[in-house]
Amino acid sequence: MAQPDFICWNSASWVLSTLRGDAMNNWDLSVIKDTSIRENLKLQFRLETSNTFNRCMFSAPDVTTTDANYGVVTSQANTPRLMQVSLKIIF
């Protein structure tokens, strides 16, 4: 007897895991200001942020039907806000 040509949803939960999670919405921002000190000397100020608005994005829920955490979100998918400030002398 031949096997039926359909997918058992218990064994195909890995296919739907991306559909159950939220979309990523991270904003990265850079602000750069150049200031001339002399003709051949510049000072550059840089402010760079990652995840500027500090939005928490959760990962997809656990889709393994035999797991005790089935349907539970257990981790964060992105990192918290990161900021970097720097000064650079260009000559």
Phi and psi in degrees as GROMACS dihedral restraints (atoms count N, CA, C in turn):
[ dihedral_restraints ]
;  ai    aj    ak    al  type     phi  dphi    fc
    3     4     5     6     1   -81.2    20    10
    4     5     6     7     1   151.2    20    10
    6     7     8     9     1   -76.6    20    10
    7     8     9    10     1   145.0    20    10
    9    10    11    12     1   -69.4    20    10
   10    11    12    13     1   150.7    20    10
   12    13    14    15     1   -93.9    20    10
   13    14    15    16     1    62.5    20    10
   15    16    17    18     1  -139.7    20    10
   16    17    18    19     1   162.1    20    10
   18    19    20    21     1   -97.9    20    10
   19    20    21    22     1   129.4    20    10
   21    22    23    24     1   -78.0    20    10
   22    23    24    25     1   124.2    20    10
   24    25    26    27     1   -63.2    20    10
   25    26    27    28     1   -25.7    20    10
   27    28    29    30     1   -66.9    20    10
   28    29    30    31     1   -34.2    20    10
   30    31    32    33     1   -92.0    20    10
   31    32    33    34     1    -8.8    20    10
   33    34    35    36     1  -110.5    20    10
   34    35    36    37     1    21.9    20    10
   36    37    38    39     1   -66.7    20    10
   37    38    39    40     1   -22.9    20    10
   39    40    41    42     1   -66.3    20    10
   40    41    42    43     1   -23.4    20    10
   42    43    44    45     1   -72.3    20    10
   43    44    45    46     1   -36.7    20    10
   45    46    47    48     1   -91.9    20    10
   46    47    48    49     1    -1.6    20    10
   48    49    50    51     1   -63.0    20    10
   49    50    51    52     1   -34.4    20    10
   51    52    53    54     1   -74.6    20    10
   52    53    54    55     1   -24.6    20    10
   54    55    56    57     1   -77.9    20    10
   55    56    57    58     1   -21.2    20    10
   57    58    59    60     1   -88.4    20    10
   58    59    60    61     1   -15.6    20    10
   60    61    62    63     1   -91.0    20    10
   61    62    63    64     1   163.2    20    10
   63    64    65    66     1   -77.7    20    10
   64    65    66    67     1   157.1    20    10
   66    67    68    69     1   -76.8    20    10
   67    68    69    70     1   150.4    20    10
   69    70    71    72     1   -78.1    20    10
   70    71    72    73     1   139.0    20    10
   72    73    74    75     1  -139.9    20    10
   73    74    75    76     1    71.9    20    10
   75    76    77    78     1  -102.7    20    10
   76    77    78    79     1   137.6    20    10
   78    79    80    81     1  -115.5    20    10
   79    80    81    82     1   127.2    20    10
   81    82    83    84     1  -109.7    20    10
   82    83    84    85     1   142.0    20    10
   84    85    86    87     1  -138.2    20    10
   85    86    87    88     1   141.8    20    10
   87    88    89    90     1  -132.2    20    10
   88    89    90    91     1   136.8    20    10
   90    91    92    93     1  -124.7    20    10
   91    92    93    94     1   123.7    20    10
   93    94    95    96     1  -127.5    20    10
   94    95    96    97     1   130.5    20    10
   96    97    98    99     1  -129.6    20    10
   97    98    99   100     1   123.3    20    10
   99   100   101   102     1  -100.7    20    10
  100   101   102   103     1   132.9    20    10
  102   103   104   105     1  -126.4    20    10
  103   104   105   106     1   126.7    20    10
  105   106   107   108     1   -82.7    20    10
  106   107   108   109     1   129.0    20    10
  108   109   110   111     1   -97.6    20    10
  109   110   111   112     1   -48.7    20    10
  111   112   113   114     1  -134.5    20    10
  112   113   114   115     1  -172.6    20    10
  114   115   116   117     1   -62.4    20    10
  115   116   117   118     1   -40.0    20    10
  117   118   119   120     1  -114.8    20    10
  118   119   120   121     1    20.8    20    10
  120   121   122   123     1  -134.6    20    10
  121   122   123   124     1   123.4    20    10
  123   124   125   126     1  -126.8    20    10
  124   125   126   127     1   151.8    20    10
  126   127   128   129     1  -117.0    20    10
  127   128   129   130     1   126.6    20    10
  129   130   131   132     1  -114.1    20    10
  130   131   132   133     1   127.3    20    10
  132   133   134   135     1  -105.3    20    10
  133   134   135   136     1   132.0    20    10
  135   136   137   138     1  -131.1    20    10
  136   137   138   139     1   134.0    20    10
  138   139   140   141     1  -126.9    20    10
  139   140   141   142     1   119.4    20    10
  141   142   143   144     1  -124.9    20    10
  142   143   144   145     1   133.5    20    10
  144   145   146   147     1  -128.0    20    10
  145   146   147   148     1   146.0    20    10
  147   148   149   150     1  -118.1    20    10
  148   149   150   151     1   133.8    20    10
  150   151   152   153     1    58.0    20    10
  151   152   153   154     1    58.7    20    10
  153   154   155   156     1   -54.4    20    10
  154   155   156   157     1   -42.3    20    10
  156   157   158   159     1   -90.5    20    10
  157   158   159   160     1     5.3    20    10
  159   160   161   162     1    53.9    20    10
  160   161   162   163     1    48.2    20    10
  162   163   164   165     1   -85.3    20    10
  163   164   165   166     1   133.2    20    10
  165   166   167   168     1   -89.8    20    10
  166   167   168   169     1   120.4    20    10
  168   169   170   171     1  -110.9    20    10
  169   170   171   172     1   123.5    20    10
  171   172   173   174     1   -90.1    20    10
  172   173   174   175     1   152.0    20    10
  174   175   176   177     1   -76.0    20    10
  175   176   177   178     1   172.5    20    10
  177   178   179   180     1   -68.4    20    10
  178   179   180   181     1   152.4    20    10
  180   181   182   183     1   -69.2    20    10
  181   182   183   184     1   159.7    20    10
  183   184   185   186     1   -68.5    20    10
  184   185   186   187     1   126.7    20    10
  186   187   188   189     1  -112.4    20    10
  187   188   189   190     1    13.3    20    10
  189   190   191   192     1   -82.3    20    10
  190   191   192   193     1   113.1    20    10
  192   193   194   195     1   -65.7    20    10
  193   194   195   196     1   -23.4    20    10
  195   196   197   198     1   -92.0    20    10
  196   197   198   199     1    -1.2    20    10
  198   199   200   201     1   -83.5    20    10
  199   200   201   202     1   149.0    20    10
  201   202   203   204     1   -68.8    20    10
  202   203   204   205     1   -24.2    20    10
  204   205   206   207     1   -96.2    20    10
  205   206   207   208     1    26.4    20    10
  207   208   209   210     1   -59.1    20    10
  208   209   210   211     1   125.4    20    10
  210   211   212   213     1    82.7    20    10
  211   212   213   214     1     4.0    20    10
  213   214   215   216     1  -102.3    20    10
  214   215   216   217     1   136.2    20    10
  216   217   218   219     1   -89.2    20    10
  217   218   219   220     1   122.8    20    10
  219   220   221   222     1  -117.6    20    10
  220   221   222   223     1    -0.2    20    10
  222   223   224   225     1  -151.4    20    10
  223   224   225   226     1   170.4    20    10
  225   226   227   228     1  -102.2    20    10
  226   227   228   229     1   138.2    20    10
  228   229   230   231     1   -88.6    20    10
  229   230   231   232     1   -20.5    20    10
  231   232   233   234     1  -122.7    20    10
  232   233   234   235     1   175.9    20    10
  234   235   236   237     1   -99.2    20    10
  235   236   237   238     1   157.4    20    10
  237   238   239   240     1   -66.0    20    10
  238   239   240   241     1   174.8    20    10
  240   241   242   243     1   -59.5    20    10
  241   242   243   244     1   133.9    20    10
  243   244   245   246     1  -121.0    20    10
  244   245   246   247     1   134.6    20    10
  246   247   248   249     1  -127.0    20    10
  247   248   249   250     1   145.4    20    10
  249   250   251   252     1  -139.6    20    10
  250   251   252   253     1   127.8    20    10
  252   253   254   255     1  -118.7    20    10
  253   254   255   256     1   135.5    20    10
  255   256   257   258     1  -147.4    20    10
  256   257   258   259     1   154.1    20    10
  258   259   260   261     1  -121.3    20    10
  259   260   261   262     1   138.6    20    10
  261   262   263   264     1  -135.0    20    10
  262   263   264   265     1   133.4    20    10
  264   265   266   267     1  -101.0    20    10
  265   266   267   268     1   124.9    20    10
  267   268   269   270     1  -112.3    20    10
  268   269   270   271     1   122.0    20    10
